[in-house]
Amino acid sequence: MKSALVKSWKQFPAYLLCLGCGLLTVGLTACSSAKGVLNNETAFVAPEKIRLRSSTAEAARTVGELKSGDQVTITERKSEGNTAWANINGPGGVSGWVESKTLVKQAIVDAAQKIASEIQDIPTQAVGKSKARLKLRLTPDRNNDDNVAFELSAGAVLDIVARERQPRPEKLSAQQTAPANTAGNNAAAAGPKFDDWYKVRIKNLAIAPAGWIYGGSVELDVPGDIAFFTSTGQRITGWQKIGSTQDEQNQTKEHYLVAEKQLFGGDERLDFNRLKVLAFDPKRREYYTPFREDVSGRFPIRVKLDDKRGSFQVTALDKANQSHPIDYTFEFVENGRPKVTRVTPKESGKKR
C-alpha cells in the first residue's frame, strides 16, 4: 500500500504540484493581510466619545471608552469592506479597535488649531448647520481629500466667521454640466464656475476646532424670531445681537444687527449689500426696523457692546474693489428704541 502511494505521488503531474504550492502561498499572504499593517503612529480622538471594541466584528464587546482629545498610539491598521479600522493603545493602558475616521493625526491637529488661533478674535457672523455628513478642510479646496481634517456629522453646528469664493474643480464642473449638455441646454451647461466656502469654528471639537466648509453643504440657522423679517428680494447672510429687552410676559427678546444680500443678480464678491437693525417692541410684541442702510461689504462685521451703548464697524467695498472701514454707533434711547448714527463720512452706501 505504501509503495503504491509513493508511486502515485511520483506520477502526480508537475504543473499541479506547482499550482498547489501557489495556492498555499496565496493563502498565507491572505492570512497575513487580514492581520493588517503594523505601525506606531500618534493620533488624537476627535468625537466627544468613542467606544473601544474587542475586535472589528459586528458583535464585538466594548472594552473601554475614550473622549475627545485623548492621545492614542495606533499599533495596527486594517480595512474590512468599506470600513477602515485602527487598533490603538490609549490612556491608562486601555486598548482595542476603533474606526480610523474617529482619529486625527498630529499634523492635522496643529493645522486646525493654527486656523482657530488666527480667527479667535473674529466675532461669529452667522451660524450654520451641515445638511449631511461633510468634510472639514484645512483649505477652501475640494480638488482632492489631502486637506481633509475631519468628517462632521449631519446637523453639526458651525460658527461662520468669513466667506470666500473659489474656482470650482474642473472635474466637478464637468459632472454638473454633463446632463445639461446631453439635453442640449446651453445655458444650463455653462453652470456655476465658483464655489462658496465658509471659514468656521466647530463647537465641541477641540482637536479640530476650525477650518473650511463647502458652502453648498451648509444651511444658515437664522434665529426663528427674525427669519421672516427678510427684506423683499434679499436673504439674511449674517446677524449679531446688539441688546435685549423683555416683553410683557418677562420673556427676553434680542435686538439684532442683520446683514442681507441681494437674491439675484448681485455682486458675488459681496457678503452683504444691506445692513439693518431688527429691534423688538415689547408693547406690540413684534419686530420693527429702526435703521436700514445699503452698504456693499464683506465680513467680518465687528460689534462692541457697552451696556445701553455700542458700536459696529463694517468693511465696505467700492466699485474698484478697494476696501475701507465704515463706523457706526448706537444707543437705546426713549422706550428702549435703538438709535444708530454713522460716524464715518458716507464714502459709500445710501441711508433709508
C-alpha positions as CSV (number, residue, x, y, z in Angstrom):
1,M,0.0,0.0,0.0
2,K,2.8,2.4,0.9
3,S,4.7,1.7,-2.2
4,A,1.6,2.4,-4.2
5,L,1.1,5.8,-2.6
6,V,4.7,6.7,-3.3
7,K,4.3,5.6,-6.8
8,S,1.1,7.7,-7.2
9,W,2.8,10.8,-5.8
10,K,5.8,10.5,-8.1
11,Q,3.5,10.2,-11.0
12,F,1.5,13.4,-10.0
13,P,1.7,16.0,-12.8
14,A,4.3,18.6,-12.0
15,Y,2.1,21.5,-13.1
16,L,-0.5,20.5,-10.5
17,L,2.2,20.4,-7.8
18,C,3.2,24.0,-8.8
19,L,-0.5,25.1,-8.7
20,G,-0.8,23.7,-5.2
21,C,2.2,25.5,-4.0
22,G,0.9,28.7,-5.5
23,L,-2.5,28.4,-3.7
24,L,-0.7,27.7,-0.4
25,T,1.4,30.9,-0.9
26,V,-1.7,33.0,-1.7
27,G,-3.5,31.6,1.4
28,L,-0.6,32.5,3.6
29,T,-0.5,36.0,2.1
30,A,-4.2,36.5,2.7
31,C,-3.9,35.5,6.3
32,S,-1.0,37.9,6.7
33,S,-3.1,40.7,5.1
34,A,-6.1,40.1,7.4
35,K,-3.8,41.0,10.3
36,G,-3.4,44.5,8.9
37,V,-0.4,46.8,8.7
38,L,1.6,47.3,11.8
39,N,2.8,50.8,12.7
40,N,3.4,53.1,15.7
41,E,1.6,56.3,15.0
42,T,0.4,59.0,17.3
43,A,-3.2,60.3,16.9
44,F,-6.0,62.0,18.8
45,V,-9.6,61.2,19.4
46,A,-11.9,63.7,17.7
47,P,-15.6,62.9,18.6
48,E,-16.9,63.7,22.1
49,K,-16.9,60.0,23.0
50,I,-15.9,56.7,21.2
51,R,-16.0,53.1,22.5
52,L,-13.2,50.7,22.2
53,R,-14.1,47.3,20.7
54,S,-12.6,43.9,21.4
55,S,-12.4,43.3,17.7
56,T,-13.7,44.6,14.4
57,A,-16.6,42.1,14.3
58,E,-20.1,43.4,14.4
59,A,-20.8,41.7,17.7
60,A,-17.6,42.9,19.4
61,R,-17.6,43.7,23.1
62,T,-17.0,47.2,24.4
63,V,-13.6,47.1,26.3
64,G,-13.3,50.8,27.1
65,E,-14.2,54.4,26.2
66,L,-12.2,57.4,25.1
67,K,-13.1,61.1,24.9
68,S,-12.2,63.9,22.6
69,G,-8.6,65.0,22.9
70,D,-7.3,61.7,24.2
71,Q,-3.9,60.9,22.8
72,V,-3.5,57.3,21.5
73,T,-0.9,55.2,19.7
74,I,-2.1,53.3,16.6
75,T,-0.4,49.9,16.6
76,E,-2.2,48.3,13.6
77,R,-4.5,49.3,10.7
78,K,-6.7,47.2,8.5
79,S,-9.8,47.5,6.3
80,E,-12.8,45.4,6.2
81,G,-15.3,46.1,3.4
82,N,-15.7,49.9,3.3
83,T,-14.6,50.4,6.9
84,A,-11.1,51.3,7.9
85,W,-10.1,50.2,11.5
86,A,-7.2,51.1,13.9
87,N,-6.0,49.1,16.9
88,I,-4.9,51.6,19.5
89,N,-3.3,51.9,22.9
90,G,-4.9,54.7,24.9
91,P,-4.6,56.4,28.3
92,G,-4.4,54.2,31.3
93,G,-3.4,51.2,29.3
94,V,-6.7,50.6,27.5
95,S,-6.5,49.1,24.1
96,G,-8.9,48.0,21.4
97,W,-10.3,48.7,17.9
98,V,-11.9,51.9,16.7
99,E,-12.9,53.2,13.3
100,S,-10.0,55.1,11.8
101,K,-12.2,58.1,10.9
102,T,-12.6,58.9,14.6
103,L,-8.9,59.6,14.9
104,V,-6.9,62.7,13.8
105,K,-3.2,62.9,13.1
106,Q,-0.9,65.3,14.9
107,A,-0.2,67.4,11.8
108,I,-3.9,67.9,11.2
109,V,-4.4,68.9,14.8
110,D,-1.6,71.5,14.6
111,A,-3.0,73.0,11.3
112,A,-6.6,73.2,12.6
113,Q,-5.6,74.8,15.8
114,K,-3.5,77.3,13.9
115,I,-6.6,78.4,12.0
116,A,-8.5,78.6,15.2
117,S,-5.8,80.9,16.7
118,E,-6.0,83.2,13.6
119,I,-9.7,83.7,13.9
120,Q,-10.1,83.7,17.7
121,D,-10.8,87.4,17.8
122,I,-13.3,87.5,14.9
123,P,-16.9,87.5,16.1
124,T,-19.3,84.9,14.7
125,Q,-21.1,86.4,11.7
126,A,-23.7,83.7,11.3
127,V,-24.5,80.2,12.5
128,G,-24.9,77.3,10.1
129,K,-25.7,73.6,10.2
130,S,-24.4,70.8,8.0
131,K,-27.1,69.4,5.7
132,A,-25.4,65.9,5.8
133,R,-22.1,64.4,6.6
134,L,-19.4,66.8,5.3
135,K,-15.7,67.3,5.4
136,L,-14.0,69.9,7.4
137,R,-11.0,71.0,5.4
138,L,-7.8,72.9,6.1
139,T,-8.0,75.0,2.9
140,P,-11.0,76.1,0.7
141,D,-10.3,73.5,-1.9
142,R,-12.0,70.2,-2.9
143,N,-9.8,69.1,-5.8
144,N,-8.8,66.1,-3.6
145,D,-9.0,65.0,0.1
146,D,-5.5,65.7,1.1
147,N,-6.7,68.7,3.1
148,V,-9.5,67.0,5.0
149,A,-9.2,67.4,8.8
150,F,-12.3,65.6,9.9
151,E,-15.7,64.4,8.7
152,L,-18.5,66.1,10.5
153,S,-21.9,64.5,11.2
154,A,-25.2,65.8,9.8
155,G,-26.5,68.7,11.8
156,A,-23.1,69.8,13.1
157,V,-23.2,73.4,14.4
158,L,-20.8,75.8,12.6
159,D,-19.9,79.3,13.7
160,I,-19.2,81.2,10.5
161,V,-16.6,84.0,10.6
162,A,-15.8,84.5,6.9
163,R,-16.8,83.6,3.3
164,E,-14.6,83.0,0.3
165,R,-15.4,82.3,-3.4
166,Q,-13.1,79.8,-5.1
167,P,-13.0,78.3,-8.6
168,R,-14.9,75.0,-8.8
169,P,-12.7,72.0,-9.6
170,E,-12.9,71.2,-13.3
171,K,-13.9,67.6,-12.7
172,L,-16.9,68.7,-10.6
173,S,-18.0,71.3,-13.1
174,A,-17.9,68.6,-15.8
175,Q,-20.0,66.3,-13.7
176,Q,-22.6,69.0,-13.1
177,T,-22.9,70.1,-16.7
178,A,-22.9,66.6,-18.3
179,P,-26.7,66.1,-18.1
180,A,-27.3,69.6,-19.4
181,N,-25.0,69.0,-22.4
182,T,-26.8,65.8,-23.2
183,A,-30.2,67.6,-23.2
184,G,-28.7,70.4,-25.3
185,N,-29.4,73.1,-22.8
186,N,-26.5,75.5,-23.4
187,A,-27.5,78.0,-20.7
188,A,-27.5,75.3,-18.0
189,A,-24.4,73.7,-19.5
190,A,-22.4,76.9,-18.6
191,G,-23.3,76.3,-14.9
192,P,-21.7,78.0,-11.9
193,K,-17.9,78.0,-12.0
194,F,-17.3,79.0,-8.4
195,D,-17.9,77.6,-5.0
196,D,-18.8,79.4,-1.8
197,W,-16.7,78.4,1.2
198,Y,-17.2,79.3,4.9
199,K,-14.4,79.7,7.4
200,V,-15.8,78.2,10.6
201,R,-15.3,77.4,14.2
202,I,-16.6,74.0,15.3
203,K,-18.4,73.7,18.7
204,N,-17.4,70.8,20.9
205,L,-14.5,69.7,18.7
206,A,-11.3,70.7,20.5
207,I,-9.0,68.6,18.3
208,A,-10.0,70.2,15.0
209,P,-11.7,73.4,16.2
210,A,-11.6,75.4,12.9
211,G,-11.3,75.0,9.2
212,W,-13.1,75.5,5.9
213,I,-16.5,74.1,4.9
214,Y,-18.0,73.9,1.4
215,G,-20.9,76.3,1.4
216,G,-23.2,74.2,-0.7
217,S,-23.4,71.7,2.2
218,V,-24.4,74.3,4.8
219,E,-27.7,76.0,5.6
220,L,-27.8,79.1,7.7
221,D,-29.6,78.7,11.0
222,V,-31.3,82.1,11.2
223,P,-32.9,82.8,14.6
224,G,-36.6,82.0,14.3
225,D,-37.6,85.4,15.7
226,I,-36.2,87.2,12.7
227,A,-36.2,84.6,10.0
228,F,-39.4,86.0,8.5
229,F,-38.3,89.7,8.5
230,T,-36.1,89.5,5.5
231,S,-36.4,92.4,3.1
232,T,-38.0,91.8,-0.3
233,G,-35.5,90.4,-2.8
234,Q,-32.9,89.8,-0.1
235,R,-31.7,87.0,2.1
236,I,-30.2,87.1,5.5
237,T,-26.4,86.3,5.5
238,G,-25.4,87.4,8.9
239,W,-26.6,88.6,12.3
240,Q,-25.3,89.6,15.7
241,K,-27.0,90.5,18.9
242,I,-26.8,94.2,20.0
243,G,-29.0,94.2,23.1
244,S,-32.2,92.7,24.6
245,T,-35.5,93.6,26.2
246,Q,-38.3,91.8,27.9
247,D,-41.9,91.5,26.7
248,E,-44.9,91.7,29.0
249,Q,-44.6,88.1,29.9
250,N,-41.0,88.7,31.1
251,Q,-39.5,86.8,28.2
252,T,-36.2,88.1,26.9
253,K,-36.1,89.2,23.3
254,E,-33.0,90.1,21.4
255,H,-32.2,93.1,19.2
256,Y,-30.2,92.2,16.1
257,L,-27.9,93.8,13.6
258,V,-28.7,92.0,10.4
259,A,-26.7,91.7,7.1
260,E,-28.7,91.0,3.9
261,K,-27.6,90.1,0.4
262,Q,-29.5,90.5,-2.9
263,L,-31.1,87.2,-4.0
264,F,-30.5,87.5,-7.8
265,G,-28.0,89.4,-9.9
266,G,-25.9,90.8,-7.1
267,D,-22.1,91.2,-6.9
268,E,-20.8,87.8,-5.8
269,R,-17.7,89.4,-4.2
270,L,-20.0,90.8,-1.5
271,D,-21.2,89.1,1.7
272,F,-23.9,91.7,2.1
273,N,-25.3,94.8,0.4
274,R,-27.7,96.0,3.2
275,L,-27.5,96.4,6.9
276,K,-30.4,96.9,9.2
277,V,-31.4,96.7,12.8
278,L,-34.3,94.4,13.9
279,A,-35.5,95.6,17.3
280,F,-38.2,94.1,19.4
281,D,-41.1,96.3,20.6
282,P,-42.3,94.7,23.9
283,K,-45.6,96.6,23.8
284,R,-46.6,95.5,20.3
285,R,-44.7,92.2,20.8
286,E,-43.2,92.4,17.3
287,Y,-40.0,93.3,15.5
288,Y,-39.6,96.6,13.6
289,T,-36.7,98.2,11.7
290,P,-35.4,101.5,13.2
291,F,-32.3,101.5,10.9
292,R,-31.6,100.3,7.4
293,E,-28.8,101.3,5.1
294,D,-27.5,99.9,1.8
295,V,-23.8,99.1,2.1
296,S,-21.7,96.9,-0.1
297,G,-19.4,95.0,2.2
298,R,-17.5,91.9,3.3
299,F,-17.4,90.1,6.6
300,P,-16.4,90.4,9.4
301,I,-18.7,93.0,11.0
302,R,-17.4,93.8,14.4
303,V,-19.8,94.7,17.1
304,K,-18.9,96.2,20.5
305,L,-21.4,96.5,23.4
306,D,-21.2,98.7,26.4
307,D,-24.5,98.5,28.4
308,K,-27.0,100.6,26.5
309,R,-24.5,101.8,24.0
310,G,-22.3,100.3,21.4
311,S,-20.7,100.5,18.0
312,F,-20.1,98.4,15.0
313,Q,-17.6,98.5,12.1
314,V,-18.0,97.1,8.6
315,T,-15.6,96.7,5.7
316,A,-17.1,98.3,2.6
317,L,-16.0,97.6,-1.0
318,D,-16.2,100.3,-3.7
319,K,-16.5,99.7,-7.5
320,A,-12.8,99.4,-7.8
321,N,-12.8,96.5,-5.3
322,Q,-11.0,98.7,-2.8
323,S,-12.0,98.3,0.9
324,H,-12.5,100.9,3.6
325,P,-14.0,100.8,7.1
326,I,-17.3,102.4,8.0
327,D,-18.1,103.0,11.6
328,Y,-21.4,103.3,13.4
329,T,-22.5,104.0,17.0
330,F,-25.8,103.0,18.5
331,E,-27.7,103.7,21.8
332,F,-31.0,102.7,23.2
333,V,-33.0,105.9,23.8
334,E,-36.7,106.5,24.5
335,N,-38.6,103.3,25.3
336,G,-35.5,101.3,24.5
337,R,-35.6,102.2,20.9
338,P,-32.2,101.8,19.2
339,K,-30.7,104.9,17.5
340,V,-27.9,104.3,15.0
341,T,-25.5,107.0,13.9
342,R,-23.0,106.7,11.1
343,V,-19.6,108.1,12.2
344,T,-17.5,107.6,9.1
345,P,-18.4,110.0,6.2
346,K,-20.6,108.5,3.5
347,E,-18.0,107.2,1.1
348,S,-20.4,104.5,0.0
349,G,-23.9,103.4,0.9
350,K,-27.3,105.1,0.9
351,K,-29.3,105.7,4.1
352,R,-33.0,104.9,4.0
